[in-house]
Amino acid sequence: MKEYAGENMVTVRGGVPEGDPCGDRHLHSFQAREEVVVRAIILWIKENKVDRLVGK
């Protein structure tokens, strides 16, 4: 993943491990981290900046 994403990779820490780990919830869906993920995406789109680590 790191090789593919290069400088554009964002690591999201935290979240709620709830439900099926491979389903539409759990940590893969950024559950309870939606706001910080959306802010990182907006920063990338509007300012071409990458916040490489978001969350706690």
Biopython code that builds the backbone (N, CA, C, O; Angstrom):
import numpy as np
from Bio.PDB.StructureBuilder import StructureBuilder

atoms = [
    (1, "MET", "N", (0.816, -1.184, 0.000)),
    (1, "MET", "CA", (0.000, 0.000, 0.000)),
    (1, "MET", "C", (0.867, 1.258, 0.000)),
    (1, "MET", "O", (0.613, 2.198, -0.752)),
    (2, "LYS", "N", (1.885, 1.263, 0.847)),
    (2, "LYS", "CA", (2.753, 2.442, 0.929)),
    (2, "LYS", "C", (3.412, 2.743, -0.408)),
    (2, "LYS", "O", (3.540, 3.905, -0.794)),
    (3, "GLU", "N", (3.831, 1.698, -1.115)),
    (3, "GLU", "CA", (4.476, 1.889, -2.409)),
    (3, "GLU", "C", (3.503, 2.500, -3.418)),
    (3, "GLU", "O", (3.880, 3.380, -4.191)),
    (4, "TYR", "N", (2.270, 2.041, -3.411)),
    (4, "TYR", "CA", (1.256, 2.547, -4.336)),
    (4, "TYR", "C", (0.859, 3.983, -3.999)),
    (4, "TYR", "O", (0.802, 4.832, -4.889)),
    (5, "ALA", "N", (0.584, 4.264, -2.722)),
    (5, "ALA", "CA", (0.087, 5.578, -2.307)),
    (5, "ALA", "C", (1.175, 6.641, -2.277)),
    (5, "ALA", "O", (0.907, 7.819, -2.515)),
    (6, "GLY", "N", (2.386, 6.229, -1.989)),
    (6, "GLY", "CA", (3.477, 7.198, -1.907)),
    (6, "GLY", "C", (3.220, 8.260, -0.862)),
    (6, "GLY", "O", (2.912, 7.947, 0.288)),
    (7, "GLU", "N", (3.347, 9.519, -1.257)),
    (7, "GLU", "CA", (3.173, 10.642, -0.348)),
    (7, "GLU", "C", (1.708, 10.946, -0.038)),
    (7, "GLU", "O", (1.424, 11.818, 0.783)),
    (8, "ASN", "N", (0.778, 10.244, -0.678)),
    (8, "ASN", "CA", (-0.643, 10.515, -0.499)),
    (8, "ASN", "C", (-1.319, 9.597, 0.514)),
    (8, "ASN", "O", (-2.539, 9.652, 0.665)),
    (9, "MET", "N", (-0.577, 8.775, 1.196)),
    (9, "MET", "CA", (-1.173, 7.832, 2.137)),
    (9, "MET", "C", (-1.554, 8.519, 3.442)),
    (9, "MET", "O", (-0.763, 9.260, 4.026)),
    (10, "VAL", "N", (-2.774, 8.262, 3.885)),
    (10, "VAL", "CA", (-3.274, 8.790, 5.154)),
    (10, "VAL", "C", (-3.525, 7.612, 6.087)),
    (10, "VAL", "O", (-4.223, 6.664, 5.725)),
    (11, "THR", "N", (-2.959, 7.671, 7.283)),
    (11, "THR", "CA", (-3.198, 6.651, 8.298)),
    (11, "THR", "C", (-4.240, 7.196, 9.258)),
    (11, "THR", "O", (-4.104, 8.300, 9.784)),
    (12, "VAL", "N", (-5.290, 6.402, 9.480)),
    (12, "VAL", "CA", (-6.381, 6.812, 10.364)),
    (12, "VAL", "C", (-6.322, 5.956, 11.618)),
    (12, "VAL", "O", (-6.437, 4.732, 11.556)),
    (13, "ARG", "N", (-6.142, 6.612, 12.754)),
    (13, "ARG", "CA", (-6.093, 5.889, 14.029)),
    (13, "ARG", "C", (-7.421, 6.018, 14.750)),
    (13, "ARG", "O", (-8.143, 7.001, 14.585)),
    (14, "GLY", "N", (-7.729, 5.017, 15.547)),
    (14, "GLY", "CA", (-8.947, 5.044, 16.337)),
    (14, "GLY", "C", (-10.117, 4.436, 15.602)),
    (14, "GLY", "O", (-9.950, 3.776, 14.576)),
    (15, "GLY", "N", (-11.293, 4.662, 16.129)),
    (15, "GLY", "CA", (-12.501, 4.113, 15.535)),
    (15, "GLY", "C", (-13.176, 3.160, 16.498)),
    (15, "GLY", "O", (-12.754, 2.999, 17.642)),
    (16, "VAL", "N", (-14.228, 2.537, 16.012)),
    (16, "VAL", "CA", (-15.015, 1.625, 16.831)),
    (16, "VAL", "C", (-14.999, 0.243, 16.190)),
    (16, "VAL", "O", (-15.568, 0.062, 15.113)),
    (17, "PRO", "N", (-14.357, -0.738, 16.829)),
    (17, "PRO", "CA", (-14.334, -2.094, 16.269)),
    (17, "PRO", "C", (-15.650, -2.819, 16.572)),
    (17, "PRO", "O", (-15.738, -3.590, 17.528)),
    (18, "GLU", "N", (-16.664, -2.564, 15.752)),
    (18, "GLU", "CA", (-17.989, -3.097, 15.988)),
    (18, "GLU", "C", (-18.495, -3.804, 14.736)),
    (18, "GLU", "O", (-18.339, -3.290, 13.628)),
    (19, "GLY", "N", (-19.092, -4.960, 14.902)),
    (19, "GLY", "CA", (-19.634, -5.687, 13.763)),
    (19, "GLY", "C", (-18.593, -6.575, 13.099)),
    (19, "GLY", "O", (-17.519, -6.815, 13.651)),
    (20, "ASP", "N", (-18.923, -7.057, 11.917)),
    (20, "ASP", "CA", (-18.058, -7.949, 11.142)),
    (20, "ASP", "C", (-16.810, -7.194, 10.688)),
    (20, "ASP", "O", (-16.935, -6.168, 10.020)),
    (21, "PRO", "N", (-15.610, -7.671, 11.030)),
    (21, "PRO", "CA", (-14.371, -6.976, 10.644)),
    (21, "PRO", "C", (-14.215, -6.782, 9.136)),
    (21, "PRO", "O", (-13.506, -5.872, 8.705)),
    (22, "CYS", "N", (-14.858, -7.614, 8.338)),
    (22, "CYS", "CA", (-14.757, -7.488, 6.884)),
    (22, "CYS", "C", (-16.030, -6.905, 6.280)),
    (22, "CYS", "O", (-16.180, -6.874, 5.059)),
    (23, "GLY", "N", (-16.934, -6.448, 7.118)),
    (23, "GLY", "CA", (-18.198, -5.906, 6.630)),
    (23, "GLY", "C", (-18.150, -4.408, 6.417)),
    (23, "GLY", "O", (-17.081, -3.801, 6.350)),
    (24, "ASP", "N", (-19.336, -3.827, 6.312)),
    (24, "ASP", "CA", (-19.433, -2.405, 5.997)),
    (24, "ASP", "C", (-19.294, -1.511, 7.223)),
    (24, "ASP", "O", (-19.356, -0.287, 7.106)),
    (25, "ARG", "N", (-19.112, -2.093, 8.366)),
    (25, "ARG", "CA", (-18.900, -1.307, 9.583)),
    (25, "ARG", "C", (-17.498, -1.631, 10.088)),
    (25, "ARG", "O", (-16.623, -1.921, 9.272)),
    (26, "HIS", "N", (-17.255, -1.596, 11.340)),
    (26, "HIS", "CA", (-15.960, -1.917, 11.938)),
    (26, "HIS", "C", (-14.950, -0.837, 11.585)),
    (26, "HIS", "O", (-15.341, 0.242, 11.140)),
    (27, "LEU", "N", (-13.691, -1.091, 11.768)),
    (27, "LEU", "CA", (-12.642, -0.079, 11.559)),
    (27, "LEU", "C", (-12.450, 0.287, 10.089)),
    (27, "LEU", "O", (-12.003, 1.393, 9.787)),
    (28, "HIS", "N", (-12.781, -0.627, 9.165)),
    (28, "HIS", "CA", (-12.593, -0.337, 7.741)),
    (28, "HIS", "C", (-13.508, 0.779, 7.249)),
    (28, "HIS", "O", (-13.239, 1.390, 6.215)),
    (29, "SER", "N", (-14.574, 1.046, 7.972)),
    (29, "SER", "CA", (-15.509, 2.086, 7.542)),
    (29, "SER", "C", (-15.232, 3.427, 8.217)),
    (29, "SER", "O", (-15.991, 4.380, 8.039)),
    (30, "PHE", "N", (-14.166, 3.504, 8.979)),
    (30, "PHE", "CA", (-13.807, 4.718, 9.714)),
    (30, "PHE", "C", (-14.889, 5.108, 10.717)),
    (30, "PHE", "O", (-15.068, 6.287, 11.021)),
    (31, "GLN", "N", (-15.609, 4.111, 11.228)),
    (31, "GLN", "CA", (-16.668, 4.356, 12.196)),
    (31, "GLN", "C", (-16.112, 5.121, 13.391)),
    (31, "GLN", "O", (-15.096, 4.734, 13.969)),
    (32, "ALA", "N", (-16.779, 6.198, 13.751)),
    (32, "ALA", "CA", (-16.397, 7.119, 14.833)),
    (32, "ALA", "C", (-15.170, 7.971, 14.476)),
    (32, "ALA", "O", (-14.635, 8.663, 15.343)),
    (33, "ARG", "N", (-14.731, 7.935, 13.253)),
    (33, "ARG", "CA", (-13.605, 8.738, 12.761)),
    (33, "ARG", "C", (-14.013, 9.504, 11.512)),
    (33, "ARG", "O", (-13.164, 10.065, 10.820)),
    (34, "GLU", "N", (-15.308, 9.530, 11.223)),
    (34, "GLU", "CA", (-15.789, 10.127, 9.982)),
    (34, "GLU", "C", (-15.328, 11.576, 9.807)),
    (34, "GLU", "O", (-14.872, 11.956, 8.728)),
    (35, "GLU", "N", (-15.442, 12.374, 10.852)),
    (35, "GLU", "CA", (-15.125, 13.795, 10.735)),
    (35, "GLU", "C", (-13.657, 14.038, 10.390)),
    (35, "GLU", "O", (-13.358, 14.843, 9.508)),
    (36, "VAL", "N", (-12.744, 13.357, 11.069)),
    (36, "VAL", "CA", (-11.322, 13.589, 10.780)),
    (36, "VAL", "C", (-10.943, 13.069, 9.396)),
    (36, "VAL", "O", (-10.074, 13.636, 8.732)),
    (37, "VAL", "N", (-11.592, 11.996, 8.965)),
    (37, "VAL", "CA", (-11.317, 11.463, 7.626)),
    (37, "VAL", "C", (-11.818, 12.439, 6.561)),
    (37, "VAL", "O", (-11.110, 12.722, 5.594)),
    (38, "VAL", "N", (-13.029, 12.950, 6.734)),
    (38, "VAL", "CA", (-13.577, 13.911, 5.773)),
    (38, "VAL", "C", (-12.720, 15.170, 5.726)),
    (38, "VAL", "O", (-12.469, 15.699, 4.643)),
    (39, "ARG", "N", (-12.273, 15.653, 6.862)),
    (39, "ARG", "CA", (-11.403, 16.843, 6.883)),
    (39, "ARG", "C", (-10.098, 16.581, 6.129)),
    (39, "ARG", "O", (-9.613, 17.452, 5.407)),
    (40, "ALA", "N", (-9.535, 15.397, 6.291)),
    (40, "ALA", "CA", (-8.298, 15.049, 5.575)),
    (40, "ALA", "C", (-8.538, 15.000, 4.070)),
    (40, "ALA", "O", (-7.687, 15.436, 3.294)),
    (41, "ILE", "N", (-9.682, 14.478, 3.653)),
    (41, "ILE", "CA", (-10.015, 14.415, 2.224)),
    (41, "ILE", "C", (-10.211, 15.817, 1.664)),
    (41, "ILE", "O", (-9.731, 16.123, 0.572)),
    (42, "ILE", "N", (-10.909, 16.666, 2.400)),
    (42, "ILE", "CA", (-11.138, 18.047, 1.949)),
    (42, "ILE", "C", (-9.815, 18.799, 1.824)),
    (42, "ILE", "O", (-9.613, 19.527, 0.852)),
    (43, "LEU", "N", (-8.922, 18.636, 2.784)),
    (43, "LEU", "CA", (-7.605, 19.271, 2.734)),
    (43, "LEU", "C", (-6.840, 18.824, 1.490)),
    (43, "LEU", "O", (-6.191, 19.633, 0.826)),
    (44, "TRP", "N", (-6.920, 17.545, 1.184)),
    (44, "TRP", "CA", (-6.228, 16.999, 0.016)),
    (44, "TRP", "C", (-6.813, 17.556, -1.283)),
    (44, "TRP", "O", (-6.073, 17.930, -2.192)),
    (45, "ILE", "N", (-8.148, 17.610, -1.363)),
    (45, "ILE", "CA", (-8.792, 18.099, -2.583)),
    (45, "ILE", "C", (-8.583, 19.605, -2.765)),
    (45, "ILE", "O", (-8.190, 20.048, -3.844)),
    (46, "LYS", "N", (-8.839, 20.383, -1.729)),
    (46, "LYS", "CA", (-8.801, 21.840, -1.859)),
    (46, "LYS", "C", (-7.394, 22.421, -1.878)),
    (46, "LYS", "O", (-7.125, 23.372, -2.612)),
    (47, "GLU", "N", (-6.492, 21.853, -1.075)),
    (47, "GLU", "CA", (-5.169, 22.465, -0.924)),
    (47, "GLU", "C", (-4.021, 21.571, -1.371)),
    (47, "GLU", "O", (-2.857, 21.959, -1.282)),
    (48, "ASN", "N", (-4.346, 20.380, -1.851)),
    (48, "ASN", "CA", (-3.341, 19.423, -2.303)),
    (48, "ASN", "C", (-2.318, 19.112, -1.203)),
    (48, "ASN", "O", (-1.136, 18.904, -1.473)),
    (49, "LYS", "N", (-2.808, 19.085, 0.049)),
    (49, "LYS", "CA", (-1.962, 18.754, 1.188)),
    (49, "LYS", "C", (-2.450, 17.435, 1.777)),
    (49, "LYS", "O", (-3.646, 17.143, 1.769)),
    (50, "VAL", "N", (-1.528, 16.660, 2.279)),
    (50, "VAL", "CA", (-1.883, 15.371, 2.862)),
    (50, "VAL", "C", (-1.560, 15.375, 4.353)),
    (50, "VAL", "O", (-0.411, 15.548, 4.759)),
    (51, "ASP", "N", (-2.594, 15.181, 5.150)),
    (51, "ASP", "CA", (-2.432, 15.005, 6.590)),
    (51, "ASP", "C", (-2.173, 13.522, 6.788)),
    (51, "ASP", "O", (-3.119, 12.735, 6.765)),
    (52, "ARG", "N", (-0.951, 13.119, 6.977)),
    (52, "ARG", "CA", (-0.566, 11.704, 6.938)),
    (52, "ARG", "C", (-1.052, 10.880, 8.100)),
    (52, "ARG", "O", (-1.091, 9.654, 8.006)),
    (53, "LEU", "N", (-1.428, 11.517, 9.205)),
    (53, "LEU", "CA", (-1.922, 10.777, 10.372)),
    (53, "LEU", "C", (-3.085, 11.542, 10.970)),
    (53, "LEU", "O", (-2.934, 12.691, 11.387)),
    (54, "VAL", "N", (-4.249, 10.905, 11.012)),
    (54, "VAL", "CA", (-5.425, 11.532, 11.602)),
    (54, "VAL", "C", (-5.999, 10.607, 12.665)),
    (54, "VAL", "O", (-5.819, 9.391, 12.599)),
    (55, "GLY", "N", (-6.685, 11.177, 13.639)),
    (55, "GLY", "CA", (-7.263, 10.397, 14.718)),
    (55, "GLY", "C", (-6.305, 10.302, 15.884)),
    (55, "GLY", "O", (-5.240, 10.919, 15.898)),
    (56, "LYS", "N", (-6.710, 9.513, 16.860)),
    (56, "LYS", "CA", (-5.895, 9.360, 18.068)),
    (56, "LYS", "C", (-5.311, 7.985, 18.149)),
    (56, "LYS", "O", (-4.595, 7.674, 19.101)),
]
sb = StructureBuilder()
sb.init_structure("model")
sb.init_model(0)
sb.init_chain("A")
sb.init_seg("    ")
for serial, (resi, resn, name, xyz) in enumerate(atoms, 1):
    if name == "N":
        sb.init_residue(resn, " ", resi, " ")
    sb.init_atom(name, np.array(xyz, "f"), 0.0, 1.0, " ", f" {name:<3s}", serial, name[0])
structure = sb.get_structure()
